[in-house]
Amino acid sequence: MTDNSHTQNLAELTDELLNKARSANSGRAAHGVYSGQYLKQALLTLTAGTTMAEHDSPPEATLQVLKGSVALSAAEETWELRSGDLMTIPPQRHSVTAHEDVAFLLTIRTDVS
């Protein structure tokens, strides 16, 4: 087994990525923070009003809001998430809209299809 142990400061990375998102035409920035055999994690940032258009859901994933607030919408439902909230992403197409500048940790299980 390979030792992938290392420390990252997500608060510092959040600030860095939010600055990138604010200067990007897309209003978004992201950085992979972990990639293992069965798990991937990415830190994503969106500026206020930015939407990630509807897209397919991974088979199993969670979204944890680290800063700010977002709406996650799928089918006929919308969930309002704010700093500290953790949600299992529904297994259908969905979109994400930032109400304010936001940073969230996306965790995806990769050993299922």
VEXGU-338234 format. One record per residue: residue number from 1; residue in one letter; chain; x, y negated, z negated of N, C-alpha, C in turn. Coordinates in steps of 0.02 Angstrom, whole numbers. Layout:
N
<num=NUM	residuo=A	cadena=A	nx=X	ny=Y	nz=Z	cax=X	cay=Y	caz=Z	cx=X	cy=Y	cz=Z> $
...
// end
This chain:
113
<num=1	residuo=M	cadena=A	nx=42	ny=59	nz=0	cax=0	cay=0	caz=0	cx=44	cy=-62	cz=0> $
<num=2	residuo=T	cadena=A	nx=28	ny=-110	nz=42	cax=66	cay=-172	caz=47	cx=42	cy=-221	cz=-6> $
<num=3	residuo=D	cadena=A	nx=89	ny=-256	nz=-37	cax=72	cay=-306	caz=-87	cx=62	cy=-373	cz=-52> $
<num=4	residuo=N	cadena=A	nx=-2	ny=-394	nz=-46	cax=-19	cay=-458	caz=-15	cx=-30	cy=-512	cz=-67> $
<num=5	residuo=S	cadena=A	nx=-4	ny=-502	nz=-128	cax=-17	cay=-548	caz=-182	cx=18	cy=-615	cz=-170> $
<num=6	residuo=H	cadena=A	nx=-21	ny=-668	nz=-173	cax=6	cay=-735	caz=-173	cx=-48	cy=-782	cz=-198> $
<num=7	residuo=T	cadena=A	nx=-27	ny=-840	nz=-219	cax=-73	cay=-888	caz=-248	cx=-85	cy=-946	cz=-201> $
<num=8	residuo=Q	cadena=A	nx=-147	ny=-968	nz=-195	cax=-165	cay=-1026	caz=-156	cx=-209	cy=-1071	cz=-199> $
<num=9	residuo=N	cadena=A	nx=-199	ny=-1135	nz=-194	cax=-241	cay=-1182	caz=-230	cx=-296	cy=-1205	cz=-183> $
<num=10	residuo=L	cadena=A	nx=-357	ny=-1179	nz=-195	cax=-413	cay=-1194	caz=-150	cx=-435	cy=-1266	cz=-154> $
<num=11	residuo=A	cadena=A	nx=-426	ny=-1299	nz=-212	cax=-444	cay=-1369	caz=-219	cx=-400	cy=-1412	cz=-174> $
<num=12	residuo=E	cadena=A	nx=-335	ny=-1399	nz=-174	cax=-288	cay=-1436	caz=-131	cx=-302	cy=-1422	cz=-57> $
<num=13	residuo=L	cadena=A	nx=-314	ny=-1358	nz=-41	cax=-329	cay=-1340	caz=28	cx=-395	cy=-1371	cz=51> $
<num=14	residuo=T	cadena=A	nx=-444	ny=-1374	nz=6	cax=-508	cay=-1407	caz=21	cx=-497	cy=-1480	cz=40> $
<num=15	residuo=D	cadena=A	nx=-458	ny=-1516	nz=1	cax=-444	cay=-1586	caz=16	cx=-410	cy=-1594	cz=83> $
<num=16	residuo=E	cadena=A	nx=-361	ny=-1551	nz=96	cax=-324	cay=-1553	caz=160	cx=-371	cy=-1540	cz=219> $
<num=17	residuo=L	cadena=A	nx=-413	ny=-1489	nz=213	cax=-458	cay=-1471	caz=268	cx=-513	cy=-1523	cz=278> $
<num=18	residuo=L	cadena=A	nx=-538	ny=-1552	nz=223	cax=-589	cay=-1604	caz=231	cx=-559	cy=-1665	cz=268> $
<num=19	residuo=N	cadena=A	nx=-497	ny=-1682	nz=254	cax=-464	cay=-1736	caz=291	cx=-459	cy=-1720	cz=365> $
<num=20	residuo=K	cadena=A	nx=-442	ny=-1657	nz=381	cax=-439	cay=-1636	caz=451	cx=-508	cy=-1639	cz=484> $
<num=21	residuo=A	cadena=A	nx=-559	ny=-1615	nz=447	cax=-628	cay=-1615	caz=474	cx=-651	cy=-1686	cz=488> $
<num=22	residuo=R	cadena=A	nx=-634	ny=-1733	nz=444	cax=-654	cay=-1803	caz=452	cx=-624	cy=-1835	cz=514> $
<num=23	residuo=S	cadena=A	nx=-566	ny=-1810	nz=535	cax=-534	cay=-1839	caz=594	cx=-547	cy=-1797	cz=657> $
<num=24	residuo=A	cadena=A	nx=-580	ny=-1741	nz=650	cax=-595	cay=-1698	caz=708	cx=-661	cy=-1717	cz=740> $
<num=25	residuo=N	cadena=A	nx=-664	ny=-1715	nz=806	cax=-727	cay=-1730	caz=842	cx=-783	cy=-1683	cz=822> $
<num=26	residuo=S	cadena=A	nx=-766	ny=-1621	nz=805	cax=-815	cay=-1571	caz=787	cx=-841	cy=-1580	cz=716> $
<num=27	residuo=G	cadena=A	nx=-805	ny=-1618	nz=674	cax=-824	cay=-1625	caz=604	cx=-812	cy=-1563	cz=563> $
<num=28	residuo=R	cadena=A	nx=-767	ny=-1519	nz=589	cax=-755	cay=-1455	caz=555	cx=-680	cy=-1441	cz=551> $
<num=29	residuo=A	cadena=A	nx=-662	ny=-1402	nz=501	cax=-594	cay=-1375	caz=496	cx=-598	cy=-1310	cz=457> $
<num=30	residuo=A	cadena=A	nx=-553	ny=-1264	nz=470	cax=-554	cay=-1199	caz=436	cx=-483	cy=-1172	cz=430> $
<num=31	residuo=H	cadena=A	nx=-476	ny=-1128	nz=381	cax=-411	cay=-1096	caz=370	cx=-423	cy=-1027	cz=340> $
<num=32	residuo=G	cadena=A	nx=-392	ny=-976	nz=370	cax=-396	cay=-909	caz=342	cx=-355	cy=-906	cz=278> $
<num=33	residuo=V	cadena=A	nx=-386	ny=-884	nz=224	cax=-350	cay=-882	caz=160	cx=-330	cy=-811	cz=140> $
<num=34	residuo=Y	cadena=A	nx=-364	ny=-761	nz=169	cax=-346	cay=-692	caz=154	cx=-370	cy=-647	cz=211> $
<num=35	residuo=S	cadena=A	nx=-328	ny=-599	nz=229	cax=-346	cay=-550	caz=279	cx=-315	cy=-483	cz=258> $
<num=36	residuo=G	cadena=A	nx=-358	ny=-438	nz=235	cax=-335	cay=-373	caz=212	cx=-365	cy=-319	cz=256> $
<num=37	residuo=Q	cadena=A	nx=-359	ny=-258	nz=233	cax=-384	cay=-201	caz=271	cx=-461	cy=-200	cz=275> $
<num=38	residuo=Y	cadena=A	nx=-494	ny=-221	nz=222	cax=-567	cay=-218	caz=219	cx=-601	cy=-284	cz=207> $
<num=39	residuo=L	cadena=A	nx=-562	ny=-337	nz=198	cax=-590	cay=-401	caz=177	cx=-555	cy=-458	cz=212> $
<num=40	residuo=K	cadena=A	nx=-595	ny=-508	nz=234	cax=-567	cay=-570	caz=261	cx=-600	cy=-628	cz=225> $
<num=41	residuo=Q	cadena=A	nx=-561	ny=-680	nz=212	cax=-589	cay=-740	caz=182	cx=-562	cy=-801	cz=219> $
<num=42	residuo=A	cadena=A	nx=-606	ny=-849	nz=229	cax=-588	cay=-911	caz=261	cx=-619	cy=-969	cz=223> $
<num=43	residuo=L	cadena=A	nx=-582	ny=-1023	nz=218	cax=-608	cay=-1084	caz=189	cx=-629	cy=-1129	cz=247> $
<num=44	residuo=L	cadena=A	nx=-692	ny=-1149	nz=247	cax=-719	cay=-1191	caz=300	cx=-742	cy=-1258	cz=270> $
<num=45	residuo=T	cadena=A	nx=-732	ny=-1311	nz=308	cax=-755	cay=-1377	caz=287	cx=-795	cy=-1408	cz=343> $
<num=46	residuo=L	cadena=A	nx=-848	ny=-1444	nz=324	cax=-891	cay=-1480	caz=372	cx=-903	cy=-1550	cz=343> $
<num=47	residuo=T	cadena=A	nx=-905	ny=-1599	nz=387	cax=-923	cay=-1666	caz=364	cx=-999	cy=-1672	cz=361> $
<num=48	residuo=A	cadena=A	nx=-1022	ny=-1721	nz=322	cax=-1094	cay=-1732	caz=314	cx=-1129	cy=-1736	cz=381> $
<num=49	residuo=G	cadena=A	nx=-1184	ny=-1699	nz=389	cax=-1222	cay=-1699	caz=450	cx=-1200	cy=-1650	cz=503> $
<num=50	residuo=T	cadena=A	nx=-1142	ny=-1619	nz=494	cax=-1117	cay=-1571	caz=543	cx=-1154	cy=-1504	cz=536> $
<num=51	residuo=T	cadena=A	nx=-1170	ny=-1475	nz=593	cax=-1204	cay=-1410	caz=594	cx=-1162	cy=-1359	cz=631> $
<num=52	residuo=M	cadena=A	nx=-1158	ny=-1300	nz=601	cax=-1131	cay=-1242	caz=637	cx=-1192	cy=-1210	cz=669> $
<num=53	residuo=A	cadena=A	nx=-1195	ny=-1213	nz=735	cax=-1254	cay=-1188	caz=771	cx=-1268	cy=-1115	cz=754> $
<num=54	residuo=E	cadena=A	nx=-1329	ny=-1095	nz=769	cax=-1350	cay=-1026	caz=755	cx=-1299	cy=-977	cz=785> $
<num=55	residuo=H	cadena=A	nx=-1281	ny=-928	nz=745	cax=-1232	cay=-877	caz=766	cx=-1249	cy=-811	cz=732> $
<num=56	residuo=D	cadena=A	nx=-1220	ny=-756	nz=758	cax=-1232	cay=-690	caz=730	cx=-1201	cy=-685	cz=661> $
<num=57	residuo=S	cadena=A	nx=-1231	ny=-643	nz=620	cax=-1207	cay=-631	caz=553	cx=-1161	cy=-570	cz=553> $
<num=58	residuo=P	cadena=A	nx=-1107	ny=-573	nz=514	cax=-1068	cay=-512	caz=505	cx=-1109	cy=-461	cz=467> $
<num=59	residuo=P	cadena=A	nx=-1091	ny=-398	nz=470	cax=-1131	cay=-346	caz=436	cx=-1138	cy=-358	cz=360> $
<num=60	residuo=E	cadena=A	nx=-1085	ny=-384	nz=329	cax=-1089	cay=-397	caz=257	cx=-1043	cy=-456	cz=241> $
<num=61	residuo=A	cadena=A	nx=-1072	ny=-509	nz=212	cax=-1033	cay=-570	caz=198	cx=-1066	cy=-612	cz=144> $
<num=62	residuo=T	cadena=A	nx=-1025	ny=-654	nz=113	cax=-1050	cay=-703	caz=64	cx=-1024	cy=-772	cz=82> $
<num=63	residuo=L	cadena=A	nx=-1061	ny=-822	nz=58	cax=-1041	cay=-892	caz=65	cx=-1042	cy=-922	cz=-5> $
<num=64	residuo=Q	cadena=A	nx=-985	ny=-950	nz=-26	cax=-979	cay=-981	caz=-91	cx=-961	cy=-1055	cz=-82> $
<num=65	residuo=V	cadena=A	nx=-1005	ny=-1099	nz=-104	cax=-993	cay=-1171	caz=-97	cx=-945	cy=-1194	cz=-151> $
<num=66	residuo=L	cadena=A	nx=-889	ny=-1223	nz=-130	cax=-839	cay=-1247	caz=-177	cx=-848	cy=-1321	cz=-191> $
<num=67	residuo=K	cadena=A	nx=-873	ny=-1358	nz=-142	cax=-882	cay=-1431	caz=-149	cx=-936	cy=-1453	cz=-101> $
<num=68	residuo=G	cadena=A	nx=-981	ny=-1497	nz=-123	cax=-1033	cay=-1523	caz=-80	cx=-1095	cy=-1480	cz=-79> $
<num=69	residuo=S	cadena=A	nx=-1134	ny=-1488	nz=-24	cax=-1196	cay=-1449	caz=-18	cx=-1212	cy=-1436	cz=56> $
<num=70	residuo=V	cadena=A	nx=-1246	ny=-1380	nz=68	cax=-1264	cay=-1358	caz=135	cx=-1333	cy=-1327	cz=134> $
<num=71	residuo=A	cadena=A	nx=-1361	ny=-1321	nz=194	cax=-1422	cay=-1281	caz=204	cx=-1402	cy=-1223	cz=249> $
<num=72	residuo=L	cadena=A	nx=-1418	ny=-1163	nz=229	cax=-1409	cay=-1104	caz=270	cx=-1478	cy=-1083	cz=294> $
<num=73	residuo=S	cadena=A	nx=-1488	ny=-1080	nz=359	cax=-1554	cay=-1065	caz=388	cx=-1550	cy=-1002	cz=430> $
<num=74	residuo=A	cadena=A	nx=-1600	ny=-958	nz=420	cax=-1606	cay=-896	caz=459	cx=-1680	cy=-882	cz=469> $
<num=75	residuo=A	cadena=A	nx=-1699	ny=-870	nz=531	cax=-1769	cay=-856	caz=547	cx=-1812	cy=-913	cz=520> $
<num=76	residuo=E	cadena=A	nx=-1859	ny=-897	nz=477	cax=-1905	cay=-947	caz=450	cx=-1886	cy=-972	cz=381> $
<num=77	residuo=E	cadena=A	nx=-1827	ny=-953	nz=356	cax=-1807	cay=-971	caz=288	cx=-1746	cy=-1017	cz=288> $
<num=78	residuo=T	cadena=A	nx=-1744	ny=-1061	nz=239	cax=-1686	cay=-1104	caz=228	cx=-1669	cy=-1103	cz=154> $
<num=79	residuo=W	cadena=A	nx=-1604	ny=-1096	nz=140	cax=-1579	cay=-1096	caz=71	cx=-1535	cy=-1157	cz=62> $
<num=80	residuo=E	cadena=A	nx=-1548	ny=-1194	nz=9	cax=-1509	cay=-1253	caz=-8	cx=-1455	cy=-1231	cz=-59> $
<num=81	residuo=L	cadena=A	nx=-1393	ny=-1241	nz=-41	cax=-1337	cay=-1219	caz=-83	cx=-1294	cy=-1279	cz=-100> $
<num=82	residuo=R	cadena=A	nx=-1271	ny=-1280	nz=-162	cax=-1228	cay=-1334	caz=-184	cx=-1167	cy=-1306	cz=-221> $
<num=83	residuo=S	cadena=A	nx=-1122	ny=-1349	nz=-239	cax=-1060	cay=-1329	caz=-271	cx=-1073	cy=-1278	cz=-327> $
<num=84	residuo=G	cadena=A	nx=-1038	ny=-1222	nz=-323	cax=-1045	cay=-1169	caz=-373	cx=-1090	cy=-1113	cz=-351> $
<num=85	residuo=D	cadena=A	nx=-1132	ny=-1124	nz=-299	cax=-1178	cay=-1071	caz=-277	cx=-1142	cy=-1019	cz=-234> $
<num=86	residuo=L	cadena=A	nx=-1162	ny=-957	nz=-244	cax=-1137	cay=-900	caz=-204	cx=-1198	cy=-864	cz=-176> $
<num=87	residuo=M	cadena=A	nx=-1198	ny=-851	nz=-112	cax=-1255	cay=-818	caz=-80	cx=-1232	cy=-764	cz=-32> $
<num=88	residuo=T	cadena=A	nx=-1268	ny=-709	nz=-32	cax=-1258	cay=-658	caz=19	cx=-1289	cy=-684	cz=83> $
<num=89	residuo=I	cadena=A	nx=-1250	ny=-682	nz=137	cax=-1275	cay=-707	caz=201	cx=-1324	cy=-656	cz=229> $
<num=90	residuo=P	cadena=A	nx=-1384	ny=-677	nz=249	cax=-1433	cay=-630	caz=276	cx=-1407	cy=-599	cz=341> $
<num=91	residuo=P	cadena=A	nx=-1428	ny=-537	nz=354	cax=-1401	cay=-500	caz=412	cx=-1436	cy=-518	cz=477> $
<num=92	residuo=Q	cadena=A	nx=-1448	ny=-582	nz=489	cax=-1477	cay=-603	caz=553	cx=-1445	cy=-669	cz=574> $
<num=93	residuo=R	cadena=A	nx=-1460	ny=-690	nz=634	cax=-1432	cay=-753	caz=659	cx=-1449	cy=-809	cz=611> $
<num=94	residuo=H	cadena=A	nx=-1402	ny=-854	nz=602	cax=-1412	cay=-908	caz=554	cx=-1371	cy=-969	cz=574> $
<num=95	residuo=S	cadena=A	nx=-1386	ny=-1025	nz=543	cax=-1347	cay=-1087	caz=553	cx=-1332	cy=-1117	cz=485> $
<num=96	residuo=V	cadena=A	nx=-1283	ny=-1162	nz=484	cax=-1263	cay=-1196	caz=423	cx=-1259	cy=-1271	cz=438> $
<num=97	residuo=T	cadena=A	nx=-1290	ny=-1312	nz=396	cax=-1289	cay=-1384	caz=404	cx=-1265	cy=-1416	cz=339> $
<num=98	residuo=A	cadena=A	nx=-1216	ny=-1461	nz=345	cax=-1189	cay=-1495	caz=286	cx=-1232	cy=-1556	cz=270> $
<num=99	residuo=H	cadena=A	nx=-1255	ny=-1560	nz=208	cax=-1292	cay=-1619	caz=184	cx=-1243	cy=-1675	cz=167> $
<num=100	residuo=E	cadena=A	nx=-1185	ny=-1655	nz=142	cax=-1131	cay=-1701	caz=125	cx=-1067	cy=-1664	cz=143> $
<num=101	residuo=D	cadena=A	nx=-1010	ny=-1697	nz=139	cax=-948	cay=-1662	caz=153	cx=-946	cy=-1599	cz=109> $
<num=102	residuo=V	cadena=A	nx=-929	ny=-1543	nz=140	cax=-935	cay=-1480	caz=104	cx=-874	cy=-1435	cz=120> $
<num=103	residuo=A	cadena=A	nx=-857	ny=-1394	nz=70	cax=-807	cay=-1341	caz=79	cx=-839	cy=-1277	cz=53> $
<num=104	residuo=F	cadena=A	nx=-832	ny=-1223	nz=91	cax=-858	cay=-1159	caz=68	cx=-812	cy=-1103	cz=87> $
<num=105	residuo=L	cadena=A	nx=-813	ny=-1052	nz=45	cax=-772	cay=-993	caz=55	cx=-816	cy=-939	cz=86> $
<num=106	residuo=L	cadena=A	nx=-798	ny=-916	nz=145	cax=-833	cay=-863	caz=180	cx=-794	cy=-799	cz=169> $
<num=107	residuo=T	cadena=A	nx=-828	ny=-748	nz=143	cax=-797	cay=-683	caz=131	cx=-834	cy=-632	cz=173> $
<num=108	residuo=I	cadena=A	nx=-796	ny=-594	nz=213	cax=-824	cay=-545	caz=259	cx=-793	cy=-476	cz=247> $
<num=109	residuo=R	cadena=A	nx=-835	ny=-427	nz=239	cax=-812	cay=-358	caz=235	cx=-800	cy=-333	cz=307> $
<num=110	residuo=T	cadena=A	nx=-741	ny=-307	nz=320	cax=-723	cay=-290	caz=389	cx=-726	cy=-216	cz=407> $
<num=111	residuo=D	cadena=A	nx=-740	ny=-173	nz=358	cax=-739	cay=-101	caz=373	cx=-808	cy=-74	cz=391> $
<num=112	residuo=V	cadena=A	nx=-856	ny=-118	nz=406	cax=-922	cay=-97	caz=428	cx=-937	cy=-130	cz=495> $
<num=113	residuo=S	cadena=A	nx=-980	ny=-98	nz=534	cax=-996	cay=-128	caz=599	cx=-1070	cy=-135	cz=609> $
// end
